[in-house]
Amino acid sequence: MTKPSRSDRALPASLTTFIGRRRESAEVRRLLESSRLLTLTGPGGIGKTRLALHTARSMHRAFPDGIWSVELDTLTDPSLLPQTISAAIGLPDVPNTARMEALINYLSERDGLLILDNCEHLVASCAQLVRALLRASQGLRILATSRQPLGVEGEQAFEVPPLSVPEEGADSESAQALQRYESVNLFLDRARSIIPGFKLDTANHQAVARLCLDLEGVPLAIELAAVRLRLLSVDQIAARLDDRFRLLSVGHRASAPRQTSLTAMVEWSYELLDQPDRMLWARLSVFAGGFDLAAVEAVCCDDDLPVESLLDRLHSLVERSIVVRDEVETGIRYRMLETLRQFGRAHLTSSDELENMRARHRDWYGALAKEAIAGWTGAEELEWNRRLKAERHNIRAAIEYSLTVPDQAIRGLRMAVNLRYFWLVHGISEGRRHAERLLAALPRGEDADKAKVRGHWLAGWLAFYQGDIEATRRHGEESTALAERLDDTFGRAYATYLMGLVAACDHDYERVKTLMSKARDLHEETGDLAGAWLATSDLAGALGARGEKDTAIDLCRLAIGQCVEHGARWFQSYLQWTVADLLRMQGNHNEATRLLESTLKISLDFEDQMSSGSCLESLSWLAGQREDAASAAWLLGAAHATWGNAGISLLRFAEWGHIHEQTRAHACRSLGEESFNQTYQRGTRMTPTEAINSVLRRKTPAASPRGPETVGGIEDLTPRELQIARLISQGLTNKKIAQQLVIAQRTAEGHVENILRKLSCNSRAQVAAWMSRATDGG
């Protein structure tokens, strides 16, 4: 047999820069060292081939006899697989019957790496061949890329993730900060090949961040978007991503056919599926953001797709990288990349199943909301909070569907009302917007009027937390009038409660006492414990304002006992906050502080920014009364930031605004305006979690003039930034930090910039000095 030339070591040359993937490349190298067969899996366009070739190039010294790359995407006849591999390696042509034997004989004597690229349409044949090659050669390793594993014993599978993308809201970051994301760097690199000199600046960085986020870090989609810069601006491209299959339809002529457009890439996966799998893919597109197995069974299964076959079908889509499986705190969930979801949605629409699937989807999440309102008042409240948060996108889609179908707004409004406590914790503005849109869409009739009673209450209640008291008053009056006309005791209880909140903002505490007492009695009459607890909390606040503090505390403690009995920690936290404020009025600062700290722990579990902000505000008042102006200042700032993030404004309620201004004025006088502003701003830069942890650790930062050497505290830095600050103090450069943490150098540079900004430092030496003081407790 003629010996192949040394060209067997050659790999296809890369025509473009390889961006990012430092962590993934390191992991692929590690897995190849421990496994003889490694398959890189993931959906089309995710970058499996590029990662395989890049990693192989970095490991060429580990394979003295060669690295061979075999492209299988154009091969349609499985019987030609041995011939295709032999040709790629450089073996001479032999009769068909001898090709497999010749291939095995050649590779059995060599320590090399064989790359089999794009195996998904030849999985069974590739698996059979790989098994034979590995059994015959102890020194051979195989690196495969496929949209599903090969299923060979001993195989390691590595799912290639998307490139890192900016988070929601990251478009507020600077252009320089955005360059720590791999997807942004890829777009910039490819954009410069289209428009030399293209750069990220204040005019385009928000659009680039939005584009990379919407394309979910899929490299092929980002590269195809960059090609459109020949015709469109970044803003125009980002605005057209809802029709991404038409927009991203032009690639590079020399690319593989399946990579010249987004449609071709996804069609490649679609054609490999059988009809039931295609049907499930289309039906799953009705979900938004993700879904669990119970939802799929309820929404997608019928006579055409029996529930008995669902697990096999879903497994098939997961295995082929159409559906992604995630393990989260609420259990196992599934999701599709938006590109794949839109493709499935197009097929669902063309099959005339779209309306039926959307209606079933809406009904499932409507039932879930109804179940959740009962669960929120018991021991499972935290689980329901997390579950509803995970389903937020589906909830939004279900409500939107209710607005598109005539006479279905009633169902949507009922759903929104059943989610009332979820809106307060996770979306006051969104909940109010849904309620008001659904109210406007209601048809005429008694059923609609019954829904309006609750809908006006919900819209008014959420408007109250936004500080929009006139809207609260308007909705409260509408709800009250309808409840009286329909003799709706349940609705009357909530409407009365809402008017009590308005009275508290009017400082009419006698009327508050009357209305809240009536609301509490009506809630107890209907058996609505949650409503009674809310009314009790605000009734106690009115009694406190009237000087009846002991009576108010007794009422709250009785209700707290009921909450403890039912395991309703979230409602307990609101009652505890009221008791703490009453104790503050009585001068019992230690007990008030203890209760507020306990309440903060609960709000941290629920991620409840309304409660967190209220507690931080109350703690600032306590700090002011203790003459601790520095703590009062940063707590005011933290409360402002926490409420601001959630769109909350409660300083028109009762005496809150007056106490807030008193505390602020006293702290400003004590510290001086400049020092007060610096300390206040330190509070505003803290996340709710950082602020709460600072309170619970009793690490209230003191205010002082902030020069180069008087910088922020540990609570100002994220855990990763603190880790990098330690490495800076050890004298490591950005490059060394990146190598030690296995992150991109640009990522390390971004973290260092954030550290310098947060600590108001001008040099790495100042960071090192700060680290020394921080670890010494100075």
PyMOL commands that set and color helices and strands:
alter all, ss='L'
color gray80, all
select helices_A, chain A and resi 6-9+22-34+48-58+60-62+78-89+96-107+120-136+170-172+175-178+182-194+205-214+219-230+234-239+241-247+257-259+262-271+275-284+293-300+307-319+338-350+354-375+381-390+392-404+409-418+420-426+428-441+446-465+469-486+489-505+509-526+529-545+549-566+569-585+589-606+609-625+629-646+656-671+673-684+688-696+714-716+719-729+734-741+745-758+764-776
alter helices_A, ss='H'
color red, helices_A
select strands_A, chain A and resi 37-41+67-71+113-117+141-145+156-159+324-328+331-335
alter strands_A, ss='S'
color yellow, strands_A
deselect
rebuild
show_as cartoon
